[in-house]
Amino acid sequence: MNKKLKERVKDLLVNQIDTRDNDNLLISQIWLDEGVPVNSIDFLIKYSKGGFTSAESIRRARQKLQEEHENLRGEKYNERQRKGEEVRQTISK
């Protein structure tokens, strides 16, 4: 994982608590820092050419940081973990 991206995500998780439970907000903040164009067509062209960090990479960085650092977890973290365990239990039956 890109260490620079991980640090950017960590900074947002620390300083903007709402990003802990909202990947769309987190991704939007990263893209704003990268200079997202105001025009949606320009955005789509730049995004399709790899001009922005992929949303999936940002989400994965958030997920890894929250796994490693309890203080960066949002309120939804424990709920997601509980649901994941329920799915694992259902599958293993």
C-alpha positions in Angstrom: 0.0 0.0 0.0 1.2 3.5 -0.9 2.6 5.0 2.4 1.9 8.5 1.2 -1.8 7.6 0.7 -1.9 5.8 4.0 -0.6 9.0 5.7 -3.1 11.2 3.9 -6.0 8.9 4.9 -4.7 8.7 8.5 -4.5 12.5 8.7 -8.2 12.8 7.6 -9.4 10.1 10.0 -7.7 11.9 12.9 -8.8 15.4 11.9 -12.2 14.9 10.3 -14.0 12.4 12.5 -17.0 12.1 10.0 -14.6 10.4 7.5 -14.3 7.4 9.9 -17.8 6.2 9.0 -18.2 7.7 5.5 -16.0 6.4 2.7 -17.7 8.8 0.2 -16.7 11.8 2.3 -13.2 10.4 2.8 -12.7 9.8 -0.9 -14.1 13.2 -1.8 -11.6 14.9 0.6 -8.7 13.0 -1.0 -9.8 14.0 -4.5 -10.3 17.6 -3.4 -6.7 17.6 -2.2 -5.7 16.2 -5.6 -7.4 19.1 -7.4 -10.7 17.7 -8.6 -12.1 19.9 -11.5 -15.4 21.7 -11.0 -16.7 20.5 -14.3 -18.0 16.9 -14.1 -16.9 16.0 -17.6 -13.4 17.1 -16.9 -13.5 15.0 -13.7 -14.7 11.9 -15.5 -12.0 12.3 -18.2 -9.2 12.8 -15.6 -10.5 9.9 -13.4 -10.7 7.5 -16.3 -7.1 8.3 -17.1 -6.0 7.5 -13.6 -5.7 11.2 -12.6 -7.0 10.5 -9.1 -6.3 7.9 -6.4 -8.7 5.0 -6.9 -11.7 5.0 -4.5 -10.9 1.3 -3.7 -7.3 2.2 -2.7 -8.6 4.9 -0.4 -11.2 2.5 1.1 -8.6 -0.2 1.7 -6.2 2.3 3.4 -9.0 3.4 5.7 -9.9 -0.3 6.5 -6.2 -1.2 7.3 -5.7 1.9 9.5 -8.9 1.2 11.4 -7.9 -2.4 11.9 -4.5 -1.4 13.3 -5.5 1.7 15.3 -8.6 1.5 17.6 -8.6 5.3 18.0 -9.3 5.8 14.3 -12.4 3.5 14.3 -15.8 5.1 13.7 -19.1 4.0 15.3 -19.8 1.6 12.4 -16.6 -0.4 12.8 -17.9 -2.7 15.5 -21.2 -3.1 13.7 -19.3 -4.2 10.5 -17.2 -6.6 12.5 -20.2 -8.1 14.2 -22.0 -8.6 10.9 -18.9 -10.1 9.4 -18.8 -12.6 12.2 -22.4 -13.5 11.7 -21.8 -14.2 8.0 -18.7 -16.3 8.8 -20.8 -18.4 11.3 -23.6 -18.8 8.7 -21.1 -19.9 6.0 -19.3 -22.4 8.3 -22.6 -24.2 9.2 
